[in-house]
Amino acid sequence: MISLYSISIPPLLRGLHNISAILTKALAQATSTNVDPKTYLTSRLHPTMHPFAMQIFLLVKMASSVPHDLNPSLPCPSLPSPTDSTTTASFDALFALLDTMIKYLESIDPAEINSREKEAVKLTVPRAWNRDIVRVEYEAVDYVTMHAAPYFWFHVSVAYGLLRKEGTDLGKADFLNAAGLKEWMVEPME
């Protein structure tokens, strides 16, 4: 059955598990090919975009805010500051962020989210590039489908693309199911 919980928390968990598995694959490939994994951490698609490590931080940050945005009585876990060099300075730090967020989201009881579909979610979004603040209000379902999910998956996609750009052997199957959360039946092509 489709519920507010089912469209919000399980997709975030799937994305976090997959990006963690993708990071594991990238780190293993870097080690086997004598590539310094730190080069991945600073990789960018464009000079005006955040580097890889910040992409991971931003997707974790969005995942951390969704439960609280949907139900303000839920805690919003504190994350280290992204300006703290230990936050994004290593793969270990990124894995720790991902693991913390996975455990937090797994602790959310569906009853704490469900039945809140019509609740107002009010956001204040700073836009550094415009030097302004946007205030927006969504119904909870619209917040998940039109704000939180696109924001989260944007950063997952950029992180995936950066690892591809740096030579990590990844494909669509990694993006969709790197963590093996869904069993796939594999058959040879005729």
Secondary structure, DSSP 8 states (H G I E B T S, - for coil): ---HHHHHHHHHHHHHHHHHHHHHHHHHHHHHTT--THHHHT--SSTTS--HHHHHHHHHHHHHHHHHHH-TTS-------TTSHHHHSSHHHHHHHHHHHHHHHHT--GGGTTT-TTSEEEEEEEETTTTEEEEEEEEHHHHIIIIIHHHHHHHHHHHHHHHHHTT----HHHHHHTT--S--------
